[in-house]
């Protein structure tokens, strides 16, 4: 995380980290994921669904991918040393297969981070607030090579600033995903779009307010990706002295000026 990367993160809401974990780690994790998809890697006729959701693996390759020195240094740089919690799993894996079927999960959205009064699994009514309670980063871990046709996640560059402005009037209570999505995220529809492509082992570290979306797979090989949150060890604060504020905090503060 050099100065240019941090500046990009504050301005654009994301930074791409190539070779964040090894190709050997990616291959070992894919072997586990292939097993649990119930599909044959060598027989596309068994790839019958556009997406298979797996998750919460604690085996060694998943732990190793989440805890490399490169990533720990990046977390320190973006969130603050001692202000984040290590991950021992990588959350959910939406494994996307080449398909003409509509995956029906490709709408623009922000990942919510705390339950509020919602039911435990009613994620459309979970909430996010201006201090990003419960989430320090959105992360995308590429466990396979991902090109433009391989269902790369779409990111709206700079949209984190638009969401910060939406959230500020709602205070600590924040807004639910349903409330945020009522206007179709029109506030950021003119933002440029970037595709989260890269080689296996690439990780995208995104501001928690990043507006993003899935898309159908039009390539030839399945895409393996994890999308965990980095959890804060202490609350994100917007009242710190700017000299000790993290880039995550600075991005929100700059948006609200």
C-alpha distance (Angstrom), angle and dihedral (degrees) to the residues before:
residue distance angle dihedral
X1 . . .
X2 3.77 . .
X3 3.79 123.2 .
X4 3.81 92.3 -91.3
X5 3.81 91.9 54.0
X6 3.79 91.9 50.0
X7 3.80 91.5 48.1
X8 3.80 89.5 50.6
X9 3.80 91.4 49.7
X10 3.81 92.9 52.0
X11 3.83 92.2 45.7
X12 3.82 102.8 36.5
X13 3.80 102.2 24.2
X14 3.79 98.6 -123.1
X15 3.78 145.0 58.4
X16 3.81 128.0 -160.1
X17 3.82 117.3 -134.0
X18 3.84 111.9 -164.7
X19 3.82 118.1 -158.7
X20 3.79 91.6 14.1
X21 3.81 87.7 150.2
X22 3.77 132.2 10.9
X23 3.78 130.2 -86.8
X24 3.82 88.4 -126.2
X25 3.82 89.6 57.7
X26 3.79 90.6 48.3
X27 3.81 92.1 51.0
X28 3.81 92.9 48.4
X29 3.80 91.0 50.6
X30 3.83 92.1 46.7
X31 3.81 90.2 55.2
X32 3.81 89.3 58.8
X33 3.80 92.3 44.8
X34 3.81 93.9 48.1
X35 3.80 89.2 52.6
X36 3.79 91.9 53.8
X37 3.80 96.7 45.1
X38 3.79 88.0 67.7
X39 3.81 88.1 -134.1
X40 3.79 131.2 121.3
X41 3.83 112.1 -119.7
X42 3.81 89.7 -147.5
X43 3.81 98.5 45.8
X44 3.82 116.3 65.4
X45 3.81 89.0 -173.5
X46 3.81 86.7 75.4
X47 3.81 91.4 56.3
X48 3.78 94.4 90.1
X49 3.82 102.3 148.1
X50 3.82 127.9 62.4
X51 3.79 91.3 -136.2
X52 3.81 135.8 16.1
X53 3.80 116.3 -166.9
X54 3.77 119.7 -144.4
X55 3.74 132.5 159.4
X56 3.76 161.7 145.9
X57 3.78 98.1 64.0
X58 3.80 116.8 170.9
X59 3.80 98.3 -177.4
X60 3.79 118.7 128.2
X61 3.82 100.6 -94.7
X62 3.80 91.6 53.6
X63 3.80 93.0 47.8
X64 3.78 90.3 46.0
X65 3.81 93.2 51.0
X66 3.79 92.1 52.4
X67 3.79 96.4 47.7
X68 3.77 110.4 47.3
X69 3.80 120.1 138.5
X70 3.82 89.0 -116.1
X71 3.80 92.2 57.4
X72 3.79 95.4 41.7
X73 3.80 89.4 53.2
X74 3.81 89.9 48.9
X75 3.81 91.8 49.9
X76 3.80 89.5 51.1
X77 3.79 90.5 50.1
X78 3.81 97.1 47.3
X79 3.82 103.3 32.4
X80 3.80 102.6 22.3
X81 3.77 133.7 -98.1
X82 3.80 109.7 -74.0
X83 3.82 93.0 8.0
X84 3.83 99.4 99.6
X85 3.81 137.2 61.5
X86 3.82 123.0 -125.5
X87 3.80 116.6 -115.6
X88 3.79 121.9 -129.1
X89 3.79 94.3 -177.1
X90 3.79 132.4 29.8
X91 3.78 101.8 -129.4
X92 3.78 118.3 -130.2
X93 3.80 128.7 -1.5
X94 3.81 114.6 -153.8
X95 3.82 97.6 -164.3
X96 3.80 106.6 -159.0
X97 3.79 122.6 -155.1
X98 3.81 129.6 -163.6
X99 3.78 104.0 -91.8
X100 3.80 144.8 147.7
X101 3.81 89.2 -144.1
X102 3.80 118.3 105.6
X103 3.83 108.1 -110.7
X104 3.83 89.0 -154.4
X105 3.79 91.7 -148.5
X106 3.79 103.1 86.0
X107 3.80 103.0 103.4
X108 3.79 123.7 127.4
X109 3.79 112.3 -98.0
X110 3.79 148.8 146.4
X111 3.80 119.5 -121.6
X112 3.79 109.8 -112.9
X113 3.77 120.0 -138.2
X114 3.81 114.4 -165.4
X115 3.78 134.8 43.4
X116 3.79 104.0 -133.6
X117 3.81 109.1 171.5
X118 3.80 94.1 -28.3
X119 3.78 124.9 114.8
X120 3.82 113.2 -95.2
X121 3.81 94.5 -102.9
X122 3.83 98.9 31.5
X123 3.79 93.5 103.0
X124 3.81 93.7 166.7
X125 3.80 86.3 67.9
X126 3.79 97.4 40.9
X127 3.78 110.9 108.0
X128 3.78 146.1 -127.6
X129 3.79 125.4 -162.0
X130 3.79 136.6 -164.7
X131 3.80 92.4 -94.9
X132 3.83 91.0 49.6
X133 3.78 94.9 -121.8
X134 3.80 109.7 -152.9
X135 3.82 99.5 8.3
X136 3.79 131.5 75.4
X137 3.82 99.4 173.0
X138 3.78 142.2 3.2
X139 3.81 107.9 -134.2
X140 3.80 133.5 -166.2
X141 3.82 115.6 -161.8
X142 3.81 114.3 -165.6
X143 3.81 110.1 -147.9
X144 3.80 92.5 174.1
X145 3.78 134.4 33.3
X146 3.81 107.4 -82.3
X147 3.79 120.9 -159.4
X148 3.80 129.6 176.4
X149 3.82 92.4 -83.4
X150 3.82 95.7 45.6
X151 3.82 98.3 84.0
X152 3.81 96.8 -93.7
X153 3.79 114.0 -171.8
X154 3.80 111.7 -101.2
X155 3.81 116.9 -129.7
X156 3.80 125.7 -165.2
X157 3.78 103.7 -139.9
X158 3.80 112.5 -128.1
X159 3.80 94.1 4.6
X160 3.81 90.9 124.9
X161 3.80 88.0 74.4
X162 3.81 91.8 53.3
X163 3.80 91.2 50.9
X164 3.81 92.2 48.4
X165 3.81 88.3 57.1
X166 3.82 90.9 48.6
X167 3.79 92.1 50.4
X168 3.79 100.0 44.2
X169 3.84 97.0 79.2
X170 3.82 90.6 50.2
X171 3.80 92.6 61.9
X172 3.79 121.7 -165.8
X173 3.82 93.1 -20.7
X174 3.78 89.7 63.5
X175 3.79 125.3 -178.0
X176 3.78 133.9 -70.8
X177 3.78 122.5 -121.4
X178 3.80 88.5 -108.2
X179 3.79 90.2 55.0
X180 3.80 93.5 46.0
X181 3.79 91.8 48.6
X182 3.82 96.5 49.6
X183 3.79 92.1 96.9
X184 3.81 93.9 40.7
X185 3.80 90.4 -112.6
X186 3.80 89.4 -73.8
X187 3.80 91.0 160.9
X188 3.79 89.8 74.2
X189 3.80 103.4 28.5
X190 3.81 91.8 108.6
X191 3.78 92.7 53.3
X192 3.82 116.0 113.1
X193 3.77 115.6 -102.3
X194 3.79 126.4 -131.8
X195 3.80 127.1 -169.4
X196 3.81 119.4 -132.0
X197 3.79 95.2 -128.5
X198 3.79 127.9 152.2
X199 3.77 148.0 114.5
X200 3.79 122.9 -62.7
X201 3.79 108.1 -77.2
X202 3.80 94.0 40.0
X203 3.80 117.7 129.6
X204 3.79 127.4 -165.5
X205 3.79 113.6 -151.9
X206 3.79 109.3 -158.5
X207 3.76 135.5 -175.9
X208 3.82 108.7 -102.8
X209 3.84 90.1 -116.9
X210 3.82 94.2 56.7
X211 3.82 112.1 133.7
X212 3.80 107.5 -136.4
X213 3.78 142.4 158.8
X214 3.78 142.4 -162.2
X215 3.80 122.4 -126.7
X216 3.81 138.6 -162.1
X217 3.81 119.5 -81.3
X218 3.81 113.4 -111.8
X219 3.80 97.9 167.3
X220 3.78 132.1 88.1
X221 3.83 106.4 -109.9
X222 3.82 128.4 53.9
X223 3.78 118.6 -99.3
X224 3.79 118.4 -128.3
X225 3.80 114.7 -161.4
X226 3.79 137.1 154.1
X227 3.80 122.6 -151.5
X228 3.80 108.3 -165.8
X229 3.77 128.5 161.0
X230 3.76 121.7 -124.1
X231 3.78 104.0 -130.6
X232 3.80 122.6 -140.7
X233 3.79 119.9 -118.7
X234 3.80 88.9 -156.9
X235 3.81 129.6 18.0
X236 3.77 119.9 -81.3
X237 3.79 106.1 -110.3
X238 3.77 128.1 -156.6
X239 3.81 94.2 -169.6
X240 3.80 99.0 65.8
X241 3.77 120.1 117.5
X242 3.79 105.5 -89.3
X243 3.80 91.0 -121.4
X244 3.82 91.0 65.7
X245 3.80 98.7 32.7
X246 3.78 116.8 115.6
X247 3.81 121.6 -121.9
X248 3.83 87.9 -108.3
X249 3.81 88.9 57.4
X250 3.79 94.2 40.8
X251 3.79 91.9 53.4
X252 3.81 90.1 56.7
X253 3.79 93.6 44.2
X254 3.80 92.6 49.2
X255 3.80 90.6 50.4
X256 3.79 91.7 53.5
X257 3.81 97.3 49.5
